[in-house]
Every structure is written in C-alpha cells, then in structure tokens.
Amino acid sequence: MWCALHALALDIEELAPWEFTADTEWVGLEAVGGRDYRLANVLGKAEEVFAAVIYQRTGIGWLLKVLDDDFDPEDLNAAVGMDCLKLEFVTKRELVKAGLAVLKAVGFKPARRGCSWPQFRSSIPGWHPWHISRAEAELWCGE
C-alpha cells in the first residue's frame, strides 16, 4: 500500500498541478469502482504549501460553511470541522521519524531539493490532523 501511495505522490509531484491551478479551483473525483464521489483541490499557487486535498464524508458541508458570509478565516477553530485527506510535499526536516522510515522502506528518493518529501495526513472533525488509516489509503490508490 505504501509503495502505491508514494508512486501516486511522485505522479502528482511530476504533474505539478499547482503550476496551472489556483487554490480556489475544484476537481470532482470518482472513487475506484464508481461508488462514490469526492471534491478535491490543489494548494500551491502562492508557492508556500504544495498539497492535494481530497474532501470526504462531511467535508463538503465544511466547504459550504467556508463559503458562508459569516465565516471568519481568522478563527483558529475553523479547521476543527475539516474532513479531508491531504498529501503535502514538505521539507525532510518536517517529517516525523516514522514517516522517514516509511520513505526509506519504499526506496523513496526526492526528485529535487526543498519541499519534495510526501506526507499523507487525515483530518477528521474534532481531531488533530494525523496519519492516514489503511481505509483512507485505499481511497488514494484504489487498492
């Protein structure tokens, strides 16, 4: 599973969608087998964060709240309701020890310097972003 995930990360990094999309553009994704649909967007146009975000379960409801006139982007609690999977390209020093061990085990070699180390995270409402589960990993690579 980790090999498939990191192969996908390399494909996304090579595609570099942040070079031709804006953070405000959305993509509809069909799950493997056509049983489910998700919304996704790409972060990176500002060249500070390079990531792909797939909203799941209640994620669309959270997105609708963001579009509401009463939404306060300065509210630090606004992200608490976020429900998504995120692939972010970070610097090596931002990875936790376990993340580095996985990358070493799958034979990952960064293509360039800087923010080129893939880090997968899950955000579930009410919880701090954390490592993804196997079921969530299957959403990314369809295994």
Secondary structure, 3 states (H helix, E strand, C coil): CHHHHHHHHHHHHHHCHHHCCCCCCCEEEECHHHCCEEEEEEECCCCCCEEEEEECCCHHHHHHHHHCCCCCCCCHHHHHHCCEEEEEEECHHHCCHHHHHHHHHCCCCCCCCCCCEEEEEEECCCCCCECCCHHHHHHHHCC
